[in-house]
Amino acid sequence: MAGVPLPSTFPWAAMGVGVRGKPRRGMLRRAVFSDFQRKGLEDRFQMQKYISKPDRKKLAEKLGLKDSQVRILT
């Protein structure tokens, strides 16, 4: 496959610009949850798929997470 540039050689890759020409703010990192946190989230999801904002906040505090890390399914 000669002649096909690698993604790292694209001119916009070095400029910090996304494919659509918008500047990138930085890569979001995937959260790594402890076994305790993961189990707590899974157990709560099994009991209650849709969690209210107050319940989300309480669960986040209990698990040592930010409330934005506890998703509300809508």
Secondary structure, DSSP 8 states (H G I E B T S, - for coil): -TT---GGGSHHHHTTB-TTS-B-----------HHHHHHHHHHHHH-SS--HHHHHHHHHHHT--GGGS----
